Amino acid sequence: MAEERIVETADGTTTTTRTVDTPTTTVIERRGGGGGIAIAIVLLLAVLMGGYYLFGRQGAENRKDAAITSAAKSVGDTADKVGGAVEGAAK
């Protein structure tokens, strides 16, 4: 946009002033407040805690199974000893 101004003074001189406005572009950059990153971190922590819990429970299950197996073997060995004693007494 151009603005032209003509000024005449009392002594008869004429002055012409031309003002040219150059267009300017204003860029407004909007960014989030970081809420998405906070949610991602919370979800990551929840997944890690869930995995730790599940793997911890699996270890407890394995220990329980091992204890049951050991007890069953002990009962089996005792039964074999009793059977051997009964056979020895029957002779």
PDB file of N, CA, C and O in Angstrom:
ATOM      1  N   MET A   1       0.833  -1.166   0.000  1.00  0.00           N
ATOM      2  CA  MET A   1       0.000   0.000   0.000  1.00  0.00           C
ATOM      3  C   MET A   1       0.882   1.234   0.000  1.00  0.00           C
ATOM      4  O   MET A   1       1.854   1.328   0.749  1.00  0.00           O
ATOM      5  N   ALA A   2       0.531   2.148  -0.830  1.00  0.00           N
ATOM      6  CA  ALA A   2       1.324   3.380  -0.908  1.00  0.00           C
ATOM      7  C   ALA A   2       0.447   4.553  -0.510  1.00  0.00           C
ATOM      8  O   ALA A   2      -0.736   4.615  -0.846  1.00  0.00           O
ATOM      9  N   GLU A   3       1.056   5.478   0.213  1.00  0.00           N
ATOM     10  CA  GLU A   3       0.342   6.692   0.619  1.00  0.00           C
ATOM     11  C   GLU A   3       1.130   7.875   0.067  1.00  0.00           C
ATOM     12  O   GLU A   3       2.333   8.006   0.291  1.00  0.00           O
ATOM     13  N   GLU A   4       0.426   8.718  -0.652  1.00  0.00           N
ATOM     14  CA  GLU A   4       1.096   9.865  -1.257  1.00  0.00           C
ATOM     15  C   GLU A   4       0.531  11.140  -0.646  1.00  0.00           C
ATOM     16  O   GLU A   4      -0.683  11.321  -0.551  1.00  0.00           O
ATOM     17  N   ARG A   5       1.438  12.014  -0.237  1.00  0.00           N
ATOM     18  CA  ARG A   5       1.010  13.255   0.411  1.00  0.00           C
ATOM     19  C   ARG A   5       1.677  14.435  -0.313  1.00  0.00           C
ATOM     20  O   ARG A   5       2.892  14.454  -0.507  1.00  0.00           O
ATOM     21  N   ILE A   6       0.865  15.401  -0.702  1.00  0.00           N
ATOM     22  CA  ILE A   6       1.376  16.586  -1.376  1.00  0.00           C
ATOM     23  C   ILE A   6       1.181  17.758  -0.435  1.00  0.00           C
ATOM     24  O   ILE A   6       0.078  17.991   0.061  1.00  0.00           O
ATOM     25  N   VAL A   7       2.269  18.503  -0.188  1.00  0.00           N
ATOM     26  CA  VAL A   7       2.221  19.633   0.751  1.00  0.00           C
ATOM     27  C   VAL A   7       2.685  20.882  -0.013  1.00  0.00           C
ATOM     28  O   VAL A   7       3.757  20.899  -0.619  1.00  0.00           O
ATOM     29  N   GLU A   8       1.850  21.918   0.033  1.00  0.00           N
ATOM     30  CA  GLU A   8       2.228  23.207  -0.565  1.00  0.00           C
ATOM     31  C   GLU A   8       2.474  24.194   0.559  1.00  0.00           C
ATOM     32  O   GLU A   8       1.661  24.329   1.473  1.00  0.00           O
ATOM     33  N   THR A   9       3.593  24.874   0.485  1.00  0.00           N
ATOM     34  CA  THR A   9       3.932  25.851   1.524  1.00  0.00           C
ATOM     35  C   THR A   9       3.537  27.248   1.062  1.00  0.00           C
ATOM     36  O   THR A   9       3.148  27.443  -0.090  1.00  0.00           O
ATOM     37  N   ALA A  10       3.637  28.204   1.955  1.00  0.00           N
ATOM     38  CA  ALA A  10       3.206  29.578   1.664  1.00  0.00           C
ATOM     39  C   ALA A  10       4.076  30.247   0.603  1.00  0.00           C
ATOM     40  O   ALA A  10       3.595  31.139  -0.097  1.00  0.00           O
ATOM     41  N   ASP A  11       5.312  29.856   0.466  1.00  0.00           N
ATOM     42  CA  ASP A  11       6.180  30.484  -0.536  1.00  0.00           C
ATOM     43  C   ASP A  11       6.002  29.860  -1.917  1.00  0.00           C
ATOM     44  O   ASP A  11       6.660  30.273  -2.872  1.00  0.00           O
ATOM     45  N   GLY A  12       5.112  28.863  -2.031  1.00  0.00           N
ATOM     46  CA  GLY A  12       4.775  28.298  -3.322  1.00  0.00           C
ATOM     47  C   GLY A  12       5.499  27.012  -3.670  1.00  0.00           C
ATOM     48  O   GLY A  12       5.295  26.476  -4.760  1.00  0.00           O
ATOM     49  N   THR A  13       6.330  26.503  -2.791  1.00  0.00           N
ATOM     50  CA  THR A  13       7.002  25.244  -3.086  1.00  0.00           C
ATOM     51  C   THR A  13       6.075  24.085  -2.763  1.00  0.00           C
ATOM     52  O   THR A  13       5.305  24.114  -1.803  1.00  0.00           O
ATOM     53  N   THR A  14       6.178  23.095  -3.578  1.00  0.00           N
ATOM     54  CA  THR A  14       5.344  21.903  -3.399  1.00  0.00           C
ATOM     55  C   THR A  14       6.267  20.730  -3.051  1.00  0.00           C
ATOM     56  O   THR A  14       7.283  20.504  -3.708  1.00  0.00           O
ATOM     57  N   THR A  15       5.900  20.012  -2.036  1.00  0.00           N
ATOM     58  CA  THR A  15       6.667  18.832  -1.613  1.00  0.00           C
ATOM     59  C   THR A  15       5.750  17.618  -1.712  1.00  0.00           C
ATOM     60  O   THR A  15       4.635  17.621  -1.191  1.00  0.00           O
ATOM     61  N   THR A  16       6.228  16.605  -2.375  1.00  0.00           N
ATOM     62  CA  THR A  16       5.470  15.372  -2.508  1.00  0.00           C
ATOM     63  C   THR A  16       6.179  14.290  -1.678  1.00  0.00           C
ATOM     64  O   THR A  16       7.372  14.038  -1.847  1.00  0.00           O
ATOM     65  N   THR A  17       5.439  13.682  -0.808  1.00  0.00           N
ATOM     66  CA  THR A  17       5.984  12.612   0.029  1.00  0.00           C
ATOM     67  C   THR A  17       5.226  11.332  -0.290  1.00  0.00           C
ATOM     68  O   THR A  17       3.995  11.298  -0.281  1.00  0.00           O
ATOM     69  N   ARG A  18       5.969  10.309  -0.567  1.00  0.00           N
ATOM     70  CA  ARG A  18       5.344   9.021  -0.859  1.00  0.00           C
ATOM     71  C   ARG A  18       5.851   8.001   0.171  1.00  0.00           C
ATOM     72  O   ARG A  18       7.055   7.788   0.308  1.00  0.00           O
ATOM     73  N   THR A  19       4.926   7.388   0.876  1.00  0.00           N
ATOM     74  CA  THR A  19       5.252   6.385   1.895  1.00  0.00           C
ATOM     75  C   THR A  19       4.768   5.036   1.407  1.00  0.00           C
ATOM     76  O   THR A  19       3.600   4.874   1.051  1.00  0.00           O
ATOM     77  N   VAL A  20       5.659   4.080   1.392  1.00  0.00           N
ATOM     78  CA  VAL A  20       5.312   2.735   0.950  1.00  0.00           C
ATOM     79  C   VAL A  20       5.420   1.803   2.162  1.00  0.00           C
ATOM     80  O   VAL A  20       6.482   1.675   2.770  1.00  0.00           O
ATOM     81  N   ASP A  21       4.322   1.170   2.490  1.00  0.00           N
ATOM     82  CA  ASP A  21       4.318   0.187   3.570  1.00  0.00           C
ATOM     83  C   ASP A  21       4.575  -1.189   2.968  1.00  0.00           C
ATOM     84  O   ASP A  21       3.853  -1.641   2.080  1.00  0.00           O
ATOM     85  N   THR A  22       5.603  -1.832   3.461  1.00  0.00           N
ATOM     86  CA  THR A  22       5.860  -3.186   2.987  1.00  0.00           C
ATOM     87  C   THR A  22       5.046  -4.156   3.847  1.00  0.00           C
ATOM     88  O   THR A  22       4.978  -4.012   5.067  1.00  0.00           O
ATOM     89  N   PRO A  23       4.439  -5.132   3.201  1.00  0.00           N
ATOM     90  CA  PRO A  23       3.644  -6.076   3.982  1.00  0.00           C
ATOM     91  C   PRO A  23       4.550  -6.946   4.867  1.00  0.00           C
ATOM     92  O   PRO A  23       5.638  -7.352   4.459  1.00  0.00           O
ATOM     93  N   THR A  24       4.085  -7.211   6.050  1.00  0.00           N
ATOM     94  CA  THR A  24       4.843  -8.066   6.961  1.00  0.00           C
ATOM     95  C   THR A  24       4.007  -9.291   7.297  1.00  0.00           C
ATOM     96  O   THR A  24       2.778  -9.239   7.345  1.00  0.00           O
ATOM     97  N   THR A  25       4.688 -10.362   7.522  1.00  0.00           N
ATOM     98  CA  THR A  25       4.026 -11.614   7.892  1.00  0.00           C
ATOM     99  C   THR A  25       4.416 -11.948   9.326  1.00  0.00           C
ATOM    100  O   THR A  25       5.598 -12.004   9.666  1.00  0.00           O
ATOM    101  N   THR A  26       3.427 -12.165  10.142  1.00  0.00           N
ATOM    102  CA  THR A  26       3.670 -12.549  11.526  1.00  0.00           C
ATOM    103  C   THR A  26       3.326 -14.021  11.680  1.00  0.00           C
ATOM    104  O   THR A  26       2.213 -14.446  11.373  1.00  0.00           O
ATOM    105  N   VAL A  27       4.293 -14.791  12.157  1.00  0.00           N
ATOM    106  CA  VAL A  27       4.088 -16.217  12.361  1.00  0.00           C
ATOM    107  C   VAL A  27       3.909 -16.451  13.855  1.00  0.00           C
ATOM    108  O   VAL A  27       4.780 -16.120  14.660  1.00  0.00           O
ATOM    109  N   ILE A  28       2.772 -17.023  14.207  1.00  0.00           N
ATOM    110  CA  ILE A  28       2.502 -17.361  15.599  1.00  0.00           C
ATOM    111  C   ILE A  28       2.602 -18.869  15.712  1.00  0.00           C
ATOM    112  O   ILE A  28       1.821 -19.608  15.113  1.00  0.00           O
ATOM    113  N   GLU A  29       3.568 -19.308  16.484  1.00  0.00           N
ATOM    114  CA  GLU A  29       3.804 -20.735  16.632  1.00  0.00           C
ATOM    115  C   GLU A  29       3.183 -21.206  17.938  1.00  0.00           C
ATOM    116  O   GLU A  29       3.512 -20.716  19.019  1.00  0.00           O
ATOM    117  N   ARG A  30       2.288 -22.158  17.813  1.00  0.00           N
ATOM    118  CA  ARG A  30       1.635 -22.684  19.011  1.00  0.00           C
ATOM    119  C   ARG A  30       2.197 -24.063  19.300  1.00  0.00           C
ATOM    120  O   ARG A  30       2.332 -24.899  18.407  1.00  0.00           O
ATOM    121  N   ARG A  31       2.516 -24.280  20.548  1.00  0.00           N
ATOM    122  CA  ARG A  31       3.016 -25.575  20.977  1.00  0.00           C
ATOM    123  C   ARG A  31       2.192 -26.049  22.150  1.00  0.00           C
ATOM    124  O   ARG A  31       1.607 -25.259  22.892  1.00  0.00           O
ATOM    125  N   GLY A  32       2.162 -27.371  22.297  1.00  0.00           N
ATOM    126  CA  GLY A  32       1.440 -27.949  23.428  1.00  0.00           C
ATOM    127  C   GLY A  32       2.196 -27.696  24.721  1.00  0.00           C
ATOM    128  O   GLY A  32       3.371 -27.328  24.718  1.00  0.00           O
ATOM    129  N   GLY A  33       1.507 -27.897  25.803  1.00  0.00           N
ATOM    130  CA  GLY A  33       2.109 -27.667  27.103  1.00  0.00           C
ATOM    131  C   GLY A  33       2.909 -28.853  27.606  1.00  0.00           C
ATOM    132  O   GLY A  33       3.369 -28.818  28.747  1.00  0.00           O
ATOM    133  N   GLY A  34       3.099 -29.892  26.824  1.00  0.00           N
ATOM    134  CA  GLY A  34       3.857 -31.052  27.254  1.00  0.00           C
ATOM    135  C   GLY A  34       2.983 -32.122  27.879  1.00  0.00           C
ATOM    136  O   GLY A  34       3.503 -33.080  28.451  1.00  0.00           O
ATOM    137  N   GLY A  35       1.687 -31.986  27.786  1.00  0.00           N
ATOM    138  CA  GLY A  35       0.775 -32.982  28.361  1.00  0.00           C
ATOM    139  C   GLY A  35       0.893 -34.329  27.687  1.00  0.00           C
ATOM    140  O   GLY A  35       0.756 -35.360  28.346  1.00  0.00           O
ATOM    141  N   GLY A  36       1.144 -34.348  26.399  1.00  0.00           N
ATOM    142  CA  GLY A  36       1.293 -35.613  25.671  1.00  0.00           C
ATOM    143  C   GLY A  36       2.505 -36.394  26.136  1.00  0.00           C
ATOM    144  O   GLY A  36       2.463 -37.619  26.248  1.00  0.00           O
ATOM    145  N   ILE A  37       3.583 -35.681  26.405  1.00  0.00           N
ATOM    146  CA  ILE A  37       4.796 -36.341  26.882  1.00  0.00           C
ATOM    147  C   ILE A  37       4.568 -36.907  28.278  1.00  0.00           C
ATOM    148  O   ILE A  37       5.021 -38.010  28.581  1.00  0.00           O
ATOM    149  N   ALA A  38       3.875 -36.168  29.122  1.00  0.00           N
ATOM    150  CA  ALA A  38       3.598 -36.641  30.484  1.00  0.00           C
ATOM    151  C   ALA A  38       2.740 -37.908  30.449  1.00  0.00           C
ATOM    152  O   ALA A  38       2.989 -38.844  31.209  1.00  0.00           O
ATOM    153  N   ILE A  39       1.749 -37.942  29.586  1.00  0.00           N
ATOM    154  CA  ILE A  39       0.892 -39.129  29.469  1.00  0.00           C
ATOM    155  C   ILE A  39       1.701 -40.314  28.966  1.00  0.00           C
ATOM    156  O   ILE A  39       1.523 -41.433  29.448  1.00  0.00           O
ATOM    157  N   ALA A  40       2.589 -40.085  28.003  1.00  0.00           N
ATOM    158  CA  ALA A  40       3.423 -41.159  27.467  1.00  0.00           C
ATOM    159  C   ALA A  40       4.338 -41.727  28.554  1.00  0.00           C
ATOM    160  O   ALA A  40       4.530 -42.941  28.627  1.00  0.00           O
ATOM    161  N   ILE A  41       4.899 -40.865  29.392  1.00  0.00           N
ATOM    162  CA  ILE A  41       5.777 -41.335  30.471  1.00  0.00           C
ATOM    163  C   ILE A  41       4.986 -42.150  31.487  1.00  0.00           C
ATOM    164  O   ILE A  41       5.463 -43.183  31.959  1.00  0.00           O
ATOM    165  N   VAL A  42       3.785 -41.698  31.828  1.00  0.00           N
ATOM    166  CA  VAL A  42       2.948 -42.431  32.785  1.00  0.00           C
ATOM    167  C   VAL A  42       2.583 -43.808  32.214  1.00  0.00           C
ATOM    168  O   VAL A  42       2.634 -44.807  32.932  1.00  0.00           O
ATOM    169  N   LEU A  43       2.219 -43.863  30.937  1.00  0.00           N
ATOM    170  CA  LEU A  43       1.885 -45.147  30.318  1.00  0.00           C
ATOM    171  C   LEU A  43       3.094 -46.080  30.266  1.00  0.00           C
ATOM    172  O   LEU A  43       2.959 -47.281  30.499  1.00  0.00           O
ATOM    173  N   LEU A  44       4.263 -45.540  29.966  1.00  0.00           N
ATOM    174  CA  LEU A  44       5.473 -46.353  29.941  1.00  0.00           C
ATOM    175  C   LEU A  44       5.763 -46.942  31.324  1.00  0.00           C
ATOM    176  O   LEU A  44       6.101 -48.119  31.445  1.00  0.00           O
ATOM    177  N   LEU A  45       5.630 -46.118  32.359  1.00  0.00           N
ATOM    178  CA  LEU A  45       5.841 -46.610  33.724  1.00  0.00           C
ATOM    179  C   LEU A  45       4.821 -47.690  34.088  1.00  0.00           C
ATOM    180  O   LEU A  45       5.168 -48.673  34.743  1.00  0.00           O
ATOM    181  N   ALA A  46       3.579 -47.515  33.672  1.00  0.00           N
ATOM    182  CA  ALA A  46       2.547 -48.512  33.967  1.00  0.00           C
ATOM    183  C   ALA A  46       2.871 -49.843  33.280  1.00  0.00           C
ATOM    184  O   ALA A  46       2.705 -50.907  33.878  1.00  0.00           O
ATOM    185  N   VAL A  47       3.327 -49.785  32.044  1.00  0.00           N
ATOM    186  CA  VAL A  47       3.684 -51.012  31.318  1.00  0.00           C
ATOM    187  C   VAL A  47       4.872 -51.699  31.990  1.00  0.00           C
ATOM    188  O   VAL A  47       4.878 -52.920  32.144  1.00  0.00           O
ATOM    189  N   LEU A  48       5.873 -50.919  32.390  1.00  0.00           N
ATOM    190  CA  LEU A  48       7.037 -51.507  33.052  1.00  0.00           C
ATOM    191  C   LEU A  48       6.660 -52.139  34.391  1.00  0.00           C
ATOM    192  O   LEU A  48       7.133 -53.227  34.718  1.00  0.00           O
ATOM    193  N   MET A  49       5.814 -51.466  35.162  1.00  0.00           N
ATOM    194  CA  MET A  49       5.392 -52.019  36.452  1.00  0.00           C
ATOM    195  C   MET A  49       4.556 -53.281  36.255  1.00  0.00           C
ATOM    196  O   MET A  49       4.698 -54.237  37.017  1.00  0.00           O
ATOM    197  N   GLY A  50       3.698 -53.297  35.255  1.00  0.00           N
ATOM    198  CA  GLY A  50       2.899 -54.480  34.958  1.00  0.00           C
ATOM    199  C   GLY A  50       3.772 -55.656  34.557  1.00  0.00           C
ATOM    200  O   GLY A  50       3.535 -56.784  34.989  1.00  0.00           O
ATOM    201  N   GLY A  51       4.780 -55.400  33.732  1.00  0.00           N
ATOM    202  CA  GLY A  51       5.705 -56.462  33.329  1.00  0.00           C
ATOM    203  C   GLY A  51       6.480 -57.006  34.516  1.00  0.00           C
ATOM    204  O   GLY A  51       6.656 -58.217  34.646  1.00  0.00           O
ATOM    205  N   TYR A  52       6.939 -56.118  35.374  1.00  0.00           N
ATOM    206  CA  TYR A  52       7.672 -56.562  36.573  1.00  0.00           C
ATOM    207  C   TYR A  52       6.773 -57.424  37.456  1.00  0.00           C
ATOM    208  O   TYR A  52       7.207 -58.452  37.976  1.00  0.00           O
ATOM    209  N   TYR A  53       5.529 -57.005  37.620  1.00  0.00           N
ATOM    210  CA  TYR A  53       4.588 -57.773  38.448  1.00  0.00           C
ATOM    211  C   TYR A  53       4.337 -59.155  37.850  1.00  0.00           C
ATOM    212  O   TYR A  53       4.363 -60.160  38.561  1.00  0.00           O
ATOM    213  N   LEU A  54       4.092 -59.200  36.533  1.00  0.00           N
ATOM    214  CA  LEU A  54       3.812 -60.485  35.887  1.00  0.00           C
ATOM    215  C   LEU A  54       5.011 -61.430  35.951  1.00  0.00           C
ATOM    216  O   LEU A  54       4.853 -62.620  36.224  1.00  0.00           O
ATOM    217  N   PHE A  55       6.203 -60.902  35.700  1.00  0.00           N
ATOM    218  CA  PHE A  55       7.380 -61.753  35.761  1.00  0.00           C
ATOM    219  C   PHE A  55       7.680 -62.176  37.200  1.00  0.00           C
ATOM    220  O   PHE A  55       8.174 -63.280  37.426  1.00  0.00           O
ATOM    221  N   GLY A  56       7.394 -61.333  38.148  1.00  0.00           N
ATOM    222  CA  GLY A  56       7.570 -61.690  39.555  1.00  0.00           C
ATOM    223  C   GLY A  56       6.609 -62.789  39.960  1.00  0.00           C
ATOM    224  O   GLY A  56       6.983 -63.704  40.694  1.00  0.00           O
ATOM    225  N   ARG A  57       5.379 -62.709  39.492  1.00  0.00           N
ATOM    226  CA  ARG A  57       4.397 -63.752  39.788  1.00  0.00           C
ATOM    227  C   ARG A  57       4.799 -65.072  39.134  1.00  0.00           C
ATOM    228  O   ARG A  57       4.570 -66.134  39.712  1.00  0.00           O
ATOM    229  N   GLN A  58       5.380 -65.029  37.965  1.00  0.00           N
ATOM    230  CA  GLN A  58       5.805 -66.242  37.288  1.00  0.00           C
ATOM    231  C   GLN A  58       6.901 -66.932  38.097  1.00  0.00           C
ATOM    232  O   GLN A  58       6.917 -68.159  38.190  1.00  0.00           O
ATOM    233  N   GLY A  59       7.816 -66.163  38.682  1.00  0.00           N
ATOM    234  CA  GLY A  59       8.859 -66.734  39.521  1.00  0.00           C
ATOM    235  C   GLY A  59       8.266 -67.390  40.757  1.00  0.00           C
ATOM    236  O   GLY A  59       8.733 -68.446  41.183  1.00  0.00           O
ATOM    237  N   ALA A  60       7.237 -66.772  41.338  1.00  0.00           N
ATOM    238  CA  ALA A  60       6.578 -67.353  42.508  1.00  0.00           C
ATOM    239  C   ALA A  60       5.888 -68.661  42.132  1.00  0.00           C
ATOM    240  O   ALA A  60       5.910 -69.623  42.900  1.00  0.00           O
ATOM    241  N   GLU A  61       5.280 -68.693  40.957  1.00  0.00           N
ATOM    242  CA  GLU A  61       4.629 -69.920  40.489  1.00  0.00           C
ATOM    243  C   GLU A  61       5.668 -71.028  40.305  1.00  0.00           C
ATOM    244  O   GLU A  61       5.422 -72.177  40.670  1.00  0.00           O
ATOM    245  N   ASN A  62       6.814 -70.689  39.746  1.00  0.00           N
ATOM    246  CA  ASN A  62       7.865 -71.683  39.540  1.00  0.00           C
ATOM    247  C   ASN A  62       8.373 -72.223  40.875  1.00  0.00           C
ATOM    248  O   ASN A  62       8.605 -73.424  41.010  1.00  0.00           O
ATOM    249  N   ARG A  63       8.548 -71.339  41.863  1.00  0.00           N
ATOM    250  CA  ARG A  63       8.999 -71.783  43.182  1.00  0.00           C
ATOM    251  C   ARG A  63       7.955 -72.687  43.840  1.00  0.00           C
ATOM    252  O   ARG A  63       8.291 -73.682  44.482  1.00  0.00           O
ATOM    253  N   LYS A  64       6.688 -72.322  43.668  1.00  0.00           N
ATOM    254  CA  LYS A  64       5.616 -73.141  44.245  1.00  0.00           C
ATOM    255  C   LYS A  64       5.592 -74.526  43.582  1.00  0.00           C
ATOM    256  O   LYS A  64       5.463 -75.545  44.261  1.00  0.00           O
ATOM    257  N   ASP A  65       5.717 -74.549  42.272  1.00  0.00           N
ATOM    258  CA  ASP A  65       5.739 -75.830  41.551  1.00  0.00           C
ATOM    259  C   ASP A  65       6.930 -76.683  41.986  1.00  0.00           C
ATOM    260  O   ASP A  65       6.798 -77.895  42.154  1.00  0.00           O
ATOM    261  N   ALA A  66       8.086 -76.057  42.167  1.00  0.00           N
ATOM    262  CA  ALA A  66       9.277 -76.791  42.595  1.00  0.00           C
ATOM    263  C   ALA A  66       9.077 -77.369  43.994  1.00  0.00           C
ATOM    264  O   ALA A  66       9.498 -78.493  44.265  1.00  0.00           O
ATOM    265  N   ALA A  67       8.437 -76.608  44.884  1.00  0.00           N
ATOM    266  CA  ALA A  67       8.189 -77.098  46.249  1.00  0.00           C
ATOM    267  C   ALA A  67       7.229 -78.286  46.226  1.00  0.00           C
ATOM    268  O   ALA A  67       7.424 -79.254  46.961  1.00  0.00           O
ATOM    269  N   ILE A  68       6.212 -78.219  45.400  1.00  0.00           N
ATOM    270  CA  ILE A  68       5.245 -79.331  45.299  1.00  0.00           C
ATOM    271  C   ILE A  68       5.931 -80.570  44.736  1.00  0.00           C
ATOM    272  O   ILE A  68       5.708 -81.683  45.212  1.00  0.00           O
ATOM    273  N   THR A  69       6.770 -80.369  43.716  1.00  0.00           N
ATOM    274  CA  THR A  69       7.492 -81.497  43.121  1.00  0.00           C
ATOM    275  C   THR A  69       8.420 -82.143  44.154  1.00  0.00           C
ATOM    276  O   THR A  69       8.499 -83.368  44.246  1.00  0.00           O
ATOM    277  N   SER A  70       9.115 -81.316  44.924  1.00  0.00           N
ATOM    278  CA  SER A  70      10.023 -81.837  45.948  1.00  0.00           C
ATOM    279  C   SER A  70       9.251 -82.614  47.014  1.00  0.00           C
ATOM    280  O   SER A  70       9.689 -83.680  47.445  1.00  0.00           O
ATOM    281  N   ALA A  71       8.108 -82.082  47.438  1.00  0.00           N
ATOM    282  CA  ALA A  71       7.296 -82.772  48.453  1.00  0.00           C
ATOM    283  C   ALA A  71       6.773 -84.106  47.916  1.00  0.00           C
ATOM    284  O   ALA A  71       6.757 -85.103  48.637  1.00  0.00           O
ATOM    285  N   ALA A  72       6.349 -84.124  46.656  1.00  0.00           N
ATOM    286  CA  ALA A  72       5.846 -85.370  46.061  1.00  0.00           C
ATOM    287  C   ALA A  72       6.961 -86.410  45.970  1.00  0.00           C
ATOM    288  O   ALA A  72       6.733 -87.594  46.221  1.00  0.00           O
ATOM    289  N   LYS A  73       8.165 -85.966  45.611  1.00  0.00           N
ATOM    290  CA  LYS A  73       9.293 -86.899  45.532  1.00  0.00           C
ATOM    291  C   LYS A  73       9.619 -87.450  46.918  1.00  0.00           C
ATOM    292  O   LYS A  73       9.917 -88.636  47.064  1.00  0.00           O
ATOM    293  N   SER A  74       9.562 -86.595  47.926  1.00  0.00           N
ATOM    294  CA  SER A  74       9.831 -87.031  49.299  1.00  0.00           C
ATOM    295  C   SER A  74       8.808 -88.064  49.752  1.00  0.00           C
ATOM    296  O   SER A  74       9.163 -89.062  50.379  1.00  0.00           O
ATOM    297  N   VAL A  75       7.530 -87.822  49.431  1.00  0.00           N
ATOM    298  CA  VAL A  75       6.479 -88.779  49.784  1.00  0.00           C
ATOM    299  C   VAL A  75       6.701 -90.098  49.046  1.00  0.00           C
ATOM    300  O   VAL A  75       6.500 -91.169  49.618  1.00  0.00           O
ATOM    301  N   GLY A  76       7.112 -90.027  47.789  1.00  0.00           N
ATOM    302  CA  GLY A  76       7.387 -91.232  47.000  1.00  0.00           C
ATOM    303  C   GLY A  76       8.543 -92.029  47.589  1.00  0.00           C
ATOM    304  O   GLY A  76       8.472 -93.254  47.681  1.00  0.00           O
ATOM    305  N   ASP A  77       9.612 -91.336  47.990  1.00  0.00           N
ATOM    306  CA  ASP A  77      10.757 -92.022  48.602  1.00  0.00           C
ATOM    307  C   ASP A  77      10.358 -92.690  49.910  1.00  0.00           C
ATOM    308  O   ASP A  77      10.783 -93.810  50.195  1.00  0.00           O
ATOM    309  N   THR A  78       9.550 -92.011  50.698  1.00  0.00           N
ATOM    310  CA  THR A  78       9.083 -92.582  51.976  1.00  0.00           C
ATOM    311  C   THR A  78       8.226 -93.809  51.730  1.00  0.00           C
ATOM    312  O   THR A  78       8.338 -94.804  52.445  1.00  0.00           O
ATOM    313  N   ALA A  79       7.369 -93.740  50.720  1.00  0.00           N
ATOM    314  CA  ALA A  79       6.521 -94.888  50.388  1.00  0.00           C
ATOM    315  C   ALA A  79       7.370 -96.079  49.955  1.00  0.00           C
ATOM    316  O   ALA A  79       7.056 -97.217  50.301  1.00  0.00           O
ATOM    317  N   ASP A  80       8.438 -95.831  49.206  1.00  0.00           N
ATOM    318  CA  ASP A  80       9.340 -96.919  48.794  1.00  0.00           C
ATOM    319  C   ASP A  80      10.007 -97.563  50.017  1.00  0.00           C
ATOM    320  O   ASP A  80      10.149 -98.783  50.092  1.00  0.00           O
ATOM    321  N   LYS A  81      10.417 -96.709  50.979  1.00  0.00           N
ATOM    322  CA  LYS A  81      11.049 -97.249  52.196  1.00  0.00           C
ATOM    323  C   LYS A  81      10.075 -98.102  53.003  1.00  0.00           C
ATOM    324  O   LYS A  81      10.425 -99.174  53.497  1.00  0.00           O
ATOM    325  N   VAL A  82       8.838 -97.601  53.127  1.00  0.00           N
ATOM    326  CA  VAL A  82       7.809 -98.360  53.865  1.00  0.00           C
ATOM    327  C   VAL A  82       7.531 -99.669  53.147  1.00  0.00           C
ATOM    328  O   VAL A  82       7.395-100.712  53.786  1.00  0.00           O
ATOM    329  N   GLY A  83       7.446 -99.623  51.841  1.00  0.00           N
ATOM    330  CA  GLY A  83       7.209-100.855  51.070  1.00  0.00           C
ATOM    331  C   GLY A  83       8.343-101.858  51.261  1.00  0.00           C
ATOM    332  O   GLY A  83       8.099-103.058  51.385  1.00  0.00           O
ATOM    333  N   GLY A  84       9.565-101.374  51.286  1.00  0.00           N
ATOM    334  CA  GLY A  84      10.713-102.252  51.495  1.00  0.00           C
ATOM    335  C   GLY A  84      10.699-102.854  52.896  1.00  0.00           C
ATOM    336  O   GLY A  84      11.056-104.016  53.089  1.00  0.00           O
ATOM    337  N   ALA A  85      10.281-102.043  53.873  1.00  0.00           N
ATOM    338  CA  ALA A  85      10.222-102.538  55.258  1.00  0.00           C
ATOM    339  C   ALA A  85       9.136-103.610  55.401  1.00  0.00           C
ATOM    340  O   ALA A  85       9.319-104.603  56.104  1.00  0.00           O
ATOM    341  N   VAL A  86       8.000-103.392  54.721  1.00  0.00           N
ATOM    342  CA  VAL A  86       6.900-104.364  54.801  1.00  0.00           C
ATOM    343  C   VAL A  86       7.326-105.683  54.154  1.00  0.00           C
ATOM    344  O   VAL A  86       7.038-106.757  54.682  1.00  0.00           O
ATOM    345  N   GLU A  87       8.009-105.601  53.015  1.00  0.00           N
ATOM    346  CA  GLU A  87       8.483-106.811  52.339  1.00  0.00           C
ATOM    347  C   GLU A  87       9.497-107.558  53.214  1.00  0.00           C
ATOM    348  O   GLU A  87       9.491-108.787  53.290  1.00  0.00           O
ATOM    349  N   GLY A  88      10.369-106.782  53.870  1.00  0.00           N
ATOM    350  CA  GLY A  88      11.370-107.405  54.744  1.00  0.00           C
ATOM    351  C   GLY A  88      10.727-108.075  55.951  1.00  0.00           C
ATOM    352  O   GLY A  88      11.197-109.119  56.404  1.00  0.00           O
ATOM    353  N   ALA A  89       9.678-107.496  56.464  1.00  0.00           N
ATOM    354  CA  ALA A  89       9.004-108.059  57.629  1.00  0.00           C
ATOM    355  C   ALA A  89       8.179-109.280  57.259  1.00  0.00           C
ATOM    356  O   ALA A  89       7.988-110.176  58.082  1.00  0.00           O
ATOM    357  N   ALA A  90       7.684-109.321  56.015  1.00  0.00           N
ATOM    358  CA  ALA A  90       6.862-110.432  55.571  1.00  0.00           C
ATOM    359  C   ALA A  90       7.702-111.668  55.331  1.00  0.00           C
ATOM    360  O   ALA A  90       7.131-112.758  55.310  1.00  0.00           O
ATOM    361  N   LYS A  91       8.951-111.594  55.157  1.00  0.00           N
ATOM    362  CA  LYS A  91       9.796-112.759  54.860  1.00  0.00           C
ATOM    363  C   LYS A  91      10.124-113.508  56.075  1.00  0.00           C
ATOM    364  O   LYS A  91      10.826-114.517  56.007  1.00  0.00           O
TER     365      LYS A  91
END
